[in-house]
Amino acid sequence: MRRFFAIVDDPETLIFTFVRNPYARIVSCYRDKNEKYPIGTYGGSVSFVKDLQGFFGPRLSALDADKPLPFTWFAEMACEIARSGTNGHWLATDRLLPVSDVQCGFTGRVEQFDGDVKVVSDRLGVAPPIGGKMNASGPPIKLSDWITPSIKDRIRSAYNEDFERFQYSTAIPN
């Protein structure tokens, strides 16, 4: 542990992270963890099915188990537990990056990944990775096709600290 803290405390160490617009993050989580899977399977994640059952209880039985969880339901659950720490996929980013702990020397944005990863590469003195973005959930989408006014309000409330701390606009990006 001493070696770890020595590295963290060294002013030459570059500590960085990447953040994502909360609207895009919720839609991406849904598309990756829900859209492709029937409610009863979730790609084999028994713990996630238990989370759903625990959150929705008897309401879940009203849905067709052979179809994916509706996005509106997912957004409801994700926003309700965004600050609880029960699932890191949709945990509010400010909870993942506490201000009082290790300080990041650079915070990049997924929305400007190519430019921001170049900043990190330049500071590390290495060539930027080749191949662009990884872990994409499919073709680009329009967030306005997903985020209704009520979902927007819910995400805005649940992820308020993320919008403020990382200076994201509350307008839905195109």
C-alpha positions in Angstrom: 0.0 0.0 0.0 2.9 2.4 0.7 4.1 2.0 -2.8 0.6 2.7 -4.2 0.3 5.9 -2.1 3.8 7.0 -3.0 2.8 6.7 -6.7 -0.5 8.5 -6.1 1.2 11.3 -4.1 4.0 11.8 -6.7 3.4 15.1 -8.6 4.7 13.4 -11.7 1.9 10.8 -11.7 -0.9 11.6 -14.1 -4.2 10.5 -12.6 -7.0 10.8 -15.2 -10.5 9.7 -15.8 -13.2 10.0 -18.5 -16.7 11.0 -17.8 -19.9 10.8 -19.9 -23.0 12.9 -20.3 -25.6 11.4 -17.9 -28.3 11.2 -20.6 -25.9 9.3 -23.0 -24.7 7.1 -20.1 -28.2 6.0 -19.2 -29.2 5.2 -22.8 -25.9 3.3 -23.3 -26.3 1.3 -20.1 -29.8 0.3 -21.2 -28.7 -0.6 -24.7 -25.8 -2.7 -23.4 -27.4 -4.4 -20.4 -31.1 -4.5 -21.4 -32.1 -3.9 -25.0 -30.8 -7.2 -26.3 -32.0 -9.5 -23.5 -35.4 -10.7 -22.4 -36.3 -9.7 -18.8 -35.9 -13.2 -17.5 -32.3 -13.6 -18.7 -30.2 -10.4 -19.0 -27.4 -12.2 -20.7 -27.1 -14.7 -17.8 -26.7 -12.1 -15.1 -28.6 -13.7 -12.2 -27.7 -10.8 -9.9 -29.2 -8.3 -12.2 -32.5 -10.2 -12.5 -32.5 -10.3 -8.7 -31.9 -6.5 -8.6 -34.9 -6.1 -11.0 -37.1 -8.3 -8.9 -36.1 -6.5 -5.7 -36.7 -3.0 -7.2 -39.9 -3.7 -9.1 -41.3 -6.5 -7.1 -44.8 -7.6 -8.3 -44.8 -4.9 -11.0 -42.3 -6.9 -13.0 -44.8 -9.7 -13.5 -47.0 -7.4 -15.6 -44.3 -7.4 -18.3 -43.6 -10.1 -20.9 -40.6 -11.9 -19.6 -39.6 -12.8 -23.2 -39.1 -9.1 -24.1 -36.6 -6.5 -22.9 -37.4 -4.3 -19.9 -38.9 -1.1 -21.3 -36.5 1.9 -21.3 -38.8 4.0 -19.2 -38.7 1.3 -16.5 -34.9 1.0 -16.7 -34.5 4.8 -16.4 -36.8 4.8 -13.4 -34.7 2.1 -11.6 -31.3 3.5 -12.6 -32.3 7.0 -11.5 -33.8 5.8 -8.2 -30.6 4.0 -7.2 -28.0 6.3 -9.0 -26.6 7.3 -5.6 -26.9 4.0 -3.8 -23.8 2.3 -5.0 -25.6 -0.9 -5.8 -24.6 -0.9 -9.5 -21.6 0.8 -10.9 -22.9 0.9 -14.4 -25.3 3.7 -13.6 -23.9 4.9 -10.3 -23.7 8.7 -10.4 -20.2 9.6 -11.6 -19.6 12.0 -8.7 -19.9 8.9 -6.4 -17.3 7.1 -8.5 -14.9 10.1 -8.3 -15.2 11.5 -4.8 -13.7 15.0 -4.6 -12.0 14.3 -1.2 -10.0 11.3 -2.4 -7.4 11.1 -5.1 -7.4 14.2 -7.3 -7.5 13.7 -11.0 -5.0 15.7 -13.0 -7.2 15.4 -16.1 -10.9 14.7 -16.7 -11.7 13.7 -20.3 -15.1 13.4 -21.9 -16.3 10.4 -23.8 -18.0 12.9 -26.2 -14.7 14.2 -27.3 -12.7 11.0 -26.7 -10.2 11.3 -29.6 -9.0 14.7 -28.6 -9.0 14.0 -24.9 -7.2 10.7 -25.2 -4.6 12.6 -27.3 -4.1 15.0 -24.3 -3.5 12.0 -22.0 -1.2 10.4 -24.6 0.8 13.6 -25.0 1.2 14.0 -21.3 2.4 10.4 -20.9 4.7 10.8 -23.9 3.2 7.9 -25.9 1.4 7.6 -29.2 -2.4 7.7 -28.9 -4.1 4.3 -29.3 -5.2 3.3 -32.8 -8.7 2.1 -33.4 -10.9 4.8 -32.0 -13.6 4.2 -29.4 -14.1 0.8 -28.0 -17.0 -0.9 -26.3 -19.6 0.7 -28.5 -23.2 -0.4 -28.1 -24.0 -0.2 -31.7 -24.6 2.5 -34.3 -24.9 6.1 -33.1 -28.3 7.1 -31.9 -30.2 10.4 -31.3 -30.7 10.8 -27.5 -33.8 12.8 -28.2 -35.4 9.6 -29.5 -34.9 8.1 -26.1 -35.2 10.9 -23.6 -38.7 12.1 -23.0 -39.4 15.2 -20.9 -40.3 13.1 -17.8 -37.2 10.9 -18.2 -35.1 14.0 -18.8 -36.4 15.5 -15.5 -35.7 12.2 -13.7 -32.1 11.9 -15.0 -31.5 15.6 -14.3 -32.5 15.2 -10.7 -30.7 11.9 -10.1 -27.5 13.0 -11.7 -27.6 16.7 -10.7 -24.1 16.6 -9.2 -22.7 15.1 -12.4 -24.2 17.8 -14.6 -22.8 20.5 -12.3 -19.4 19.1 -11.4 -18.5 18.0 -15.0 -20.3 21.1 -16.5 -22.7 19.2 -18.8 -25.6 21.1 -20.3 -29.0 19.9 -19.1 -30.2 20.2 -22.7 -30.4 16.8 -24.5 -27.5 16.6 -27.0 -28.3 15.6 -30.6 
